[in-house]
Amino acid sequence: MRFTFKKDERLRKQREFENVFENGRWVNGKYVDICFALDQSRKVGFIVSKKISKKAVIRNKVKRRLREIFRLNKYDLPDTVNLIIVAKKGVEKVSFSDLEDEVRKLFKKISDIVD
């Protein structure tokens, strides 16, 4: 088990994002929503809009936190799922541990649905 986050684990092209949105299902939480769809490999993309904050520094901090949470907990997910994690208003004010708890619960929900 390697706790890394490489380029081939990221959704990078617009077509990959569109595919997840078109074929995916949603799981909702208080601070993030996750859209997931089945595919050949486990990949993730992040969306943090300007509705969260007008400041890029804050949006980037939220993305860094979400990437780290995914990196540490990605093995709780099936190997064949693509995710898009969409941040909600208020996520910038919540602590890292609370955000991690919520994302882990959503990952468990996704695993239960897929299995």
VMD Tcl script that builds the backbone (N, CA, C; Angstrom):
set m [mol new atoms 345]
animate dup $m
set s [atomselect $m all]
$s set {name element resname resid chain x y z} {
  {N N MET 1 A 0.841 -1.169 0.000}
  {CA C MET 1 A 0.000 0.000 0.000}
  {C C MET 1 A 0.893 1.240 0.000}
  {N N ARG 2 A 0.719 2.084 -1.015}
  {CA C ARG 2 A 1.529 3.292 -1.113}
  {C C ARG 2 A 0.644 4.508 -0.963}
  {N N PHE 3 A 0.978 5.348 -0.022}
  {CA C PHE 3 A 0.196 6.548 0.236}
  {C C PHE 3 A 0.765 7.728 -0.541}
  {N N THR 4 A 0.700 7.625 -1.854}
  {CA C THR 4 A 1.152 8.710 -2.716}
  {C C THR 4 A -0.043 9.219 -3.515}
  {N N PHE 5 A 0.146 10.336 -4.185}
  {CA C PHE 5 A -0.910 10.897 -5.023}
  {C C PHE 5 A -0.263 11.338 -6.330}
  {N N LYS 6 A -0.300 10.448 -7.324}
  {CA C LYS 6 A 0.391 10.683 -8.575}
  {C C LYS 6 A -0.550 11.266 -9.624}
  {N N LYS 7 A 0.022 11.702 -10.719}
  {CA C LYS 7 A -0.761 12.316 -11.783}
  {C C LYS 7 A -1.791 11.367 -12.386}
  {N N ASP 8 A -1.465 10.083 -12.450}
  {CA C ASP 8 A -2.413 9.139 -13.049}
  {C C ASP 8 A -3.589 8.830 -12.123}
  {N N GLU 9 A -3.608 9.380 -10.914}
  {CA C GLU 9 A -4.736 9.226 -10.003}
  {C C GLU 9 A -5.648 10.451 -10.014}
  {N N ARG 10 A -5.364 11.406 -10.882}
  {CA C ARG 10 A -6.139 12.647 -10.942}
  {C C ARG 10 A -7.003 12.677 -12.191}
  {N N LEU 11 A -8.188 13.235 -12.062}
  {CA C LEU 11 A -8.995 13.569 -13.231}
  {C C LEU 11 A -8.432 14.882 -13.753}
  {N N ARG 12 A -7.949 14.890 -14.981}
  {CA C ARG 12 A -7.256 16.076 -15.467}
  {C C ARG 12 A -7.908 16.688 -16.695}
  {N N LYS 13 A -8.617 15.898 -17.469}
  {CA C LYS 13 A -9.212 16.419 -18.698}
  {C C LYS 13 A -10.691 16.720 -18.488}
  {N N GLN 14 A -11.167 17.698 -19.210}
  {CA C GLN 14 A -12.570 18.084 -19.093}
  {C C GLN 14 A -13.482 16.908 -19.430}
  {N N ARG 15 A -13.111 16.087 -20.384}
  {CA C ARG 15 A -13.921 14.931 -20.781}
  {C C ARG 15 A -14.059 13.937 -19.622}
  {N N GLU 16 A -13.004 13.773 -18.817}
  {CA C GLU 16 A -13.068 12.869 -17.660}
  {C C GLU 16 A -14.063 13.400 -16.629}
  {N N PHE 17 A -14.031 14.711 -16.388}
  {CA C PHE 17 A -14.989 15.317 -15.458}
  {C C PHE 17 A -16.411 15.154 -15.985}
  {N N GLU 18 A -16.607 15.436 -17.263}
  {CA C GLU 18 A -17.944 15.323 -17.857}
  {C C GLU 18 A -18.476 13.900 -17.768}
  {N N ASN 19 A -17.598 12.925 -17.985}
  {CA C ASN 19 A -18.004 11.525 -17.905}
  {C C ASN 19 A -18.514 11.167 -16.512}
  {N N VAL 20 A -17.823 11.642 -15.478}
  {CA C VAL 20 A -18.257 11.362 -14.106}
  {C C VAL 20 A -19.594 12.053 -13.830}
  {N N PHE 21 A -19.729 13.314 -14.257}
  {CA C PHE 21 A -20.981 14.032 -14.014}
  {C C PHE 21 A -22.153 13.397 -14.766}
  {N N GLU 22 A -21.923 12.920 -15.990}
  {CA C GLU 22 A -23.005 12.330 -16.787}
  {C C GLU 22 A -23.428 10.959 -16.267}
  {N N ASN 23 A -22.476 10.148 -15.852}
  {CA C ASN 23 A -22.768 8.763 -15.473}
  {C C ASN 23 A -22.756 8.522 -13.974}
  {N N GLY 24 A -22.516 9.561 -13.194}
  {CA C GLY 24 A -22.279 9.366 -11.773}
  {C C GLY 24 A -23.499 9.500 -10.891}
  {N N ARG 25 A -23.289 9.130 -9.641}
  {CA C ARG 25 A -24.283 9.293 -8.575}
  {C C ARG 25 A -23.691 10.222 -7.528}
  {N N TRP 26 A -24.565 10.856 -6.746}
  {CA C TRP 26 A -24.126 11.835 -5.753}
  {C C TRP 26 A -24.294 11.314 -4.337}
  {N N VAL 27 A -23.329 11.658 -3.495}
  {CA C VAL 27 A -23.403 11.440 -2.056}
  {C C VAL 27 A -23.145 12.806 -1.433}
  {N N ASN 28 A -24.031 13.233 -0.527}
  {CA C ASN 28 A -23.952 14.590 0.005}
  {C C ASN 28 A -23.576 14.601 1.474}
  {N N GLY 29 A -22.771 15.581 1.837}
  {CA C GLY 29 A -22.390 15.799 3.223}
  {C C GLY 29 A -22.607 17.260 3.586}
  {N N LYS 30 A -22.188 17.625 4.764}
  {CA C LYS 30 A -22.366 18.994 5.239}
  {C C LYS 30 A -21.371 19.949 4.573}
  {N N TYR 31 A -20.151 19.491 4.350}
  {CA C TYR 31 A -19.107 20.368 3.818}
  {C C TYR 31 A -18.689 20.032 2.391}
  {N N VAL 32 A -18.923 18.804 1.947}
  {CA C VAL 32 A -18.571 18.413 0.577}
  {C C VAL 32 A -19.658 17.521 -0.005}
  {N N ASP 33 A -19.778 17.565 -1.322}
  {CA C ASP 33 A -20.592 16.626 -2.080}
  {C C ASP 33 A -19.632 15.830 -2.954}
  {N N ILE 34 A -19.938 14.552 -3.150}
  {CA C ILE 34 A -19.073 13.708 -3.973}
  {C C ILE 34 A -19.905 13.066 -5.066}
  {N N CYS 35 A -19.460 13.255 -6.300}
  {CA C CYS 35 A -20.061 12.568 -7.442}
  {C C CYS 35 A -19.109 11.432 -7.804}
  {N N PHE 36 A -19.650 10.220 -7.974}
  {CA C PHE 36 A -18.780 9.076 -8.282}
  {C C PHE 36 A -19.381 8.238 -9.396}
  {N N ALA 37 A -18.494 7.657 -10.197}
  {CA C ALA 37 A -18.888 6.785 -11.297}
  {C C ALA 37 A -17.862 5.666 -11.415}
  {N N LEU 38 A -18.299 4.531 -11.903}
  {CA C LEU 38 A -17.388 3.392 -12.075}
  {C C LEU 38 A -16.572 3.557 -13.349}
  {N N ASP 39 A -15.313 3.143 -13.284}
  {CA C ASP 39 A -14.400 3.219 -14.414}
  {C C ASP 39 A -13.320 2.155 -14.219}
  {N N GLN 40 A -12.246 2.208 -15.008}
  {CA C GLN 40 A -11.202 1.195 -14.900}
  {C C GLN 40 A -10.277 1.410 -13.704}
  {N N SER 41 A -10.082 2.649 -13.290}
  {CA C SER 41 A -9.126 2.917 -12.220}
  {C C SER 41 A -9.693 3.944 -11.250}
  {N N ARG 42 A -9.018 4.093 -10.120}
  {CA C ARG 42 A -9.439 5.056 -9.095}
  {C C ARG 42 A -8.804 6.403 -9.394}
  {N N LYS 43 A -9.647 7.405 -9.677}
  {CA C LYS 43 A -9.172 8.756 -9.944}
  {C C LYS 43 A -10.047 9.742 -9.202}
  {N N VAL 44 A -9.499 10.939 -8.965}
  {CA C VAL 44 A -10.237 11.951 -8.233}
  {C C VAL 44 A -9.973 13.330 -8.832}
  {N N GLY 45 A -10.994 14.178 -8.749}
  {CA C GLY 45 A -10.881 15.587 -9.133}
  {C C GLY 45 A -11.515 16.431 -8.043}
  {N N PHE 46 A -11.105 17.678 -7.954}
  {CA C PHE 46 A -11.595 18.565 -6.901}
  {C C PHE 46 A -12.149 19.838 -7.519}
  {N N ILE 47 A -13.271 20.317 -6.958}
  {CA C ILE 47 A -13.859 21.576 -7.393}
  {C C ILE 47 A -14.074 22.443 -6.152}
  {N N VAL 48 A -13.408 23.592 -6.150}
  {CA C VAL 48 A -13.584 24.580 -5.082}
  {C C VAL 48 A -13.840 25.907 -5.789}
  {N N SER 49 A -15.091 26.341 -5.803}
  {CA C SER 49 A -15.467 27.510 -6.588}
  {C C SER 49 A -15.221 28.809 -5.832}
  {N N LYS 50 A -15.407 29.908 -6.525}
  {CA C LYS 50 A -15.251 31.225 -5.900}
  {C C LYS 50 A -16.361 31.525 -4.912}
  {N N LYS 51 A -17.396 30.702 -4.880}
  {CA C LYS 51 A -18.431 30.862 -3.863}
  {C C LYS 51 A -17.867 30.559 -2.473}
  {N N ILE 52 A -16.843 29.728 -2.417}
  {CA C ILE 52 A -16.189 29.395 -1.148}
  {C C ILE 52 A -15.450 30.627 -0.631}
  {N N SER 53 A -14.627 31.223 -1.489}
  {CA C SER 53 A -13.887 32.429 -1.135}
  {C C SER 53 A -13.392 33.079 -2.417}
  {N N LYS 54 A -13.341 34.373 -2.417}
  {CA C LYS 54 A -12.793 35.097 -3.566}
  {C C LYS 54 A -11.269 34.982 -3.595}
  {N N LYS 55 A -10.669 34.631 -2.467}
  {CA C LYS 55 A -9.216 34.570 -2.362}
  {C C LYS 55 A -8.696 33.199 -2.784}
  {N N ALA 56 A -7.775 33.205 -3.740}
  {CA C ALA 56 A -7.203 31.958 -4.242}
  {C C ALA 56 A -6.445 31.211 -3.155}
  {N N VAL 57 A -5.860 31.934 -2.219}
  {CA C VAL 57 A -5.101 31.309 -1.140}
  {C C VAL 57 A -6.002 30.370 -0.332}
  {N N ILE 58 A -7.200 30.814 -0.037}
  {CA C ILE 58 A -8.126 30.007 0.758}
  {C C ILE 58 A -8.636 28.828 -0.060}
  {N N ARG 59 A -8.975 29.065 -1.333}
  {CA C ARG 59 A -9.443 27.963 -2.189}
  {C C ARG 59 A -8.365 26.899 -2.334}
  {N N ASN 60 A -7.119 27.317 -2.506}
  {CA C ASN 60 A -6.015 26.364 -2.641}
  {C C ASN 60 A -5.784 25.591 -1.345}
  {N N LYS 61 A -5.969 26.250 -0.205}
  {CA C LYS 61 A -5.827 25.559 1.084}
  {C C LYS 61 A -6.869 24.452 1.209}
  {N N VAL 62 A -8.101 24.738 0.794}
  {CA C VAL 62 A -9.158 23.726 0.837}
  {C C VAL 62 A -8.798 22.560 -0.077}
  {N N LYS 63 A -8.292 22.853 -1.278}
  {CA C LYS 63 A -7.896 21.778 -2.202}
  {C C LYS 63 A -6.759 20.939 -1.634}
  {N N ARG 64 A -5.778 21.587 -1.007}
  {CA C ARG 64 A -4.668 20.842 -0.391}
  {C C ARG 64 A -5.177 19.908 0.691}
  {N N ARG 65 A -6.104 20.398 1.513}
  {CA C ARG 65 A -6.675 19.548 2.566}
  {C C ARG 65 A -7.416 18.360 1.964}
  {N N LEU 66 A -8.227 18.600 0.945}
  {CA C LEU 66 A -8.983 17.509 0.328}
  {C C LEU 66 A -8.058 16.496 -0.340}
  {N N ARG 67 A -7.000 16.978 -0.984}
  {CA C ARG 67 A -6.035 16.055 -1.594}
  {C C ARG 67 A -5.369 15.175 -0.549}
  {N N GLU 68 A -5.001 15.760 0.576}
  {CA C GLU 68 A -4.350 14.996 1.646}
  {C C GLU 68 A -5.311 13.963 2.238}
  {N N ILE 69 A -6.557 14.347 2.428}
  {CA C ILE 69 A -7.555 13.405 2.949}
  {C C ILE 69 A -7.739 12.250 1.978}
  {N N PHE 70 A -7.811 12.562 0.680}
  {CA C PHE 70 A -7.928 11.485 -0.311}
  {C C PHE 70 A -6.697 10.587 -0.286}
  {N N ARG 71 A -5.516 11.183 -0.230}
  {CA C ARG 71 A -4.268 10.409 -0.256}
  {C C ARG 71 A -4.210 9.420 0.905}
  {N N LEU 72 A -4.652 9.839 2.079}
  {CA C LEU 72 A -4.572 8.976 3.253}
  {C C LEU 72 A -5.683 7.934 3.316}
  {N N ASN 73 A -6.800 8.175 2.650}
  {CA C ASN 73 A -7.966 7.298 2.782}
  {C C ASN 73 A -8.415 6.662 1.478}
  {N N LYS 74 A -7.619 6.746 0.422}
  {CA C LYS 74 A -8.061 6.245 -0.875}
  {C C LYS 74 A -8.240 4.732 -0.904}
  {N N TYR 75 A -7.591 4.017 -0.012}
  {CA C TYR 75 A -7.717 2.554 -0.035}
  {C C TYR 75 A -9.010 2.075 0.621}
  {N N ASP 76 A -9.795 3.001 1.189}
  {CA C ASP 76 A -11.126 2.642 1.691}
  {C C ASP 76 A -12.138 2.568 0.546}
  {N N LEU 77 A -11.750 3.058 -0.630}
  {CA C LEU 77 A -12.632 3.076 -1.804}
  {C C LEU 77 A -12.347 1.881 -2.705}
  {N N PRO 78 A -13.324 1.484 -3.516}
  {CA C PRO 78 A -13.059 0.450 -4.526}
  {C C PRO 78 A -12.041 0.947 -5.557}
  {N N ASP 79 A -11.364 0.020 -6.216}
  {CA C ASP 79 A -10.337 0.382 -7.195}
  {C C ASP 79 A -10.915 0.921 -8.496}
  {N N THR 80 A -12.201 0.776 -8.709}
  {CA C THR 80 A -12.801 1.109 -10.001}
  {C C THR 80 A -13.756 2.291 -9.924}
  {N N VAL 81 A -13.456 3.264 -9.091}
  {CA C VAL 81 A -14.373 4.392 -8.933}
  {C C VAL 81 A -13.631 5.705 -9.204}
  {N N ASN 82 A -14.283 6.579 -9.988}
  {CA C ASN 82 A -13.798 7.938 -10.205}
  {C C ASN 82 A -14.633 8.879 -9.361}
  {N N LEU 83 A -13.992 9.851 -8.739}
  {CA C LEU 83 A -14.675 10.777 -7.836}
  {C C LEU 83 A -14.456 12.211 -8.270}
  {N N ILE 84 A -15.461 13.042 -8.005}
  {CA C ILE 84 A -15.286 14.486 -8.034}
  {C C ILE 84 A -15.771 14.989 -6.694}
  {N N ILE 85 A -14.884 15.629 -5.953}
  {CA C ILE 85 A -15.226 16.161 -4.638}
  {C C ILE 85 A -15.474 17.658 -4.801}
  {N N VAL 86 A -16.706 18.073 -4.494}
  {CA C VAL 86 A -17.118 19.465 -4.654}
  {C C VAL 86 A -17.268 20.079 -3.265}
  {N N ALA 87 A -16.496 21.130 -3.006}
  {CA C ALA 87 A -16.535 21.800 -1.701}
  {C C ALA 87 A -17.776 22.677 -1.604}
  {N N LYS 88 A -18.339 22.744 -0.389}
  {CA C LYS 88 A -19.508 23.583 -0.120}
  {C C LYS 88 A -19.105 24.781 0.732}
  {N N LYS 89 A -19.974 25.760 0.767}
  {CA C LYS 89 A -19.729 26.958 1.575}
  {C C LYS 89 A -19.570 26.555 3.041}
  {N N GLY 90 A -18.582 27.100 3.697}
  {CA C GLY 90 A -18.307 26.789 5.094}
  {C C GLY 90 A -17.163 25.810 5.283}
  {N N VAL 91 A -16.721 25.169 4.211}
  {CA C VAL 91 A -15.648 24.176 4.320}
  {C C VAL 91 A -14.334 24.831 4.734}
  {N N GLU 92 A -14.162 26.103 4.405}
  {CA C GLU 92 A -12.910 26.794 4.728}
  {C C GLU 92 A -12.771 27.077 6.220}
  {N N LYS 93 A -13.876 27.016 6.971}
  {CA C LYS 93 A -13.854 27.324 8.400}
  {C C LYS 93 A -13.759 26.085 9.286}
  {N N VAL 94 A -13.967 24.922 8.725}
  {CA C VAL 94 A -13.996 23.689 9.506}
  {C C VAL 94 A -12.576 23.165 9.717}
  {N N SER 95 A -12.360 22.462 10.821}
  {CA C SER 95 A -11.031 21.914 11.106}
  {C C SER 95 A -10.738 20.722 10.192}
  {N N PHE 96 A -9.450 20.423 10.060}
  {CA C PHE 96 A -9.019 19.316 9.203}
  {C C PHE 96 A -9.622 17.994 9.669}
  {N N SER 97 A -9.625 17.749 10.967}
  {CA C SER 97 A -10.114 16.462 11.475}
  {C C SER 97 A -11.612 16.301 11.245}
  {N N ASP 98 A -12.388 17.377 11.394}
  {CA C ASP 98 A -13.827 17.289 11.117}
  {C C ASP 98 A -14.089 17.025 9.637}
  {N N LEU 99 A -13.323 17.692 8.786}
  {CA C LEU 99 A -13.467 17.485 7.348}
  {C C LEU 99 A -13.080 16.053 6.979}
  {N N GLU 100 A -12.019 15.547 7.569}
  {CA C GLU 100 A -11.589 14.175 7.288}
  {C C GLU 100 A -12.642 13.164 7.740}
  {N N ASP 101 A -13.241 13.389 8.911}
  {CA C ASP 101 A -14.297 12.493 9.391}
  {C C ASP 101 A -15.459 12.442 8.417}
  {N N GLU 102 A -15.867 13.604 7.919}
  {CA C GLU 102 A -16.993 13.627 6.981}
  {C C GLU 102 A -16.658 12.913 5.681}
  {N N VAL 103 A -15.479 13.186 5.135}
  {CA C VAL 103 A -15.098 12.559 3.868}
  {C C VAL 103 A -14.973 11.052 4.042}
  {N N ARG 104 A -14.451 10.589 5.165}
  {CA C ARG 104 A -14.347 9.147 5.407}
  {C C ARG 104 A -15.727 8.492 5.465}
  {N N LYS 105 A -16.700 9.178 6.087}
  {CA C LYS 105 A -18.071 8.649 6.122}
  {C C LYS 105 A -18.654 8.559 4.715}
  {N N LEU 106 A -18.388 9.588 3.903}
  {CA C LEU 106 A -18.888 9.562 2.524}
  {C C LEU 106 A -18.198 8.466 1.709}
  {N N PHE 107 A -16.890 8.256 1.925}
  {CA C PHE 107 A -16.190 7.162 1.252}
  {C C PHE 107 A -16.804 5.808 1.645}
  {N N LYS 108 A -17.161 5.652 2.908}
  {CA C LYS 108 A -17.780 4.401 3.359}
  {C C LYS 108 A -19.125 4.201 2.674}
  {N N LYS 109 A -19.911 5.284 2.551}
  {CA C LYS 109 A -21.195 5.211 1.848}
  {C C LYS 109 A -21.001 4.770 0.397}
  {N N ILE 110 A -19.996 5.349 -0.248}
  {CA C ILE 110 A -19.722 5.000 -1.644}
  {C C ILE 110 A -19.326 3.533 -1.754}
  {N N SER 111 A -18.492 3.072 -0.835}
  {CA C SER 111 A -18.070 1.661 -0.861}
  {C C SER 111 A -19.261 0.737 -0.678}
  {N N ASP 112 A -20.190 1.104 0.221}
  {CA C ASP 112 A -21.377 0.284 0.439}
  {C C ASP 112 A -22.271 0.256 -0.801}
  {N N ILE 113 A -22.390 1.373 -1.497}
  {CA C ILE 113 A -23.228 1.440 -2.698}
  {C C ILE 113 A -22.619 0.622 -3.822}
  {N N VAL 114 A -21.311 0.745 -4.020}
  {CA C VAL 114 A -20.642 0.068 -5.129}
  {C C VAL 114 A -20.581 -1.443 -4.916}
  {N N ASP 115 A -20.346 -1.882 -3.700}
  {CA C ASP 115 A -20.202 -3.329 -3.417}
  {C C ASP 115 A -21.515 -4.065 -3.440}
}
mol reanalyze $m
mol bondsrecalc $m
mol representation Tube
mol addrep $m
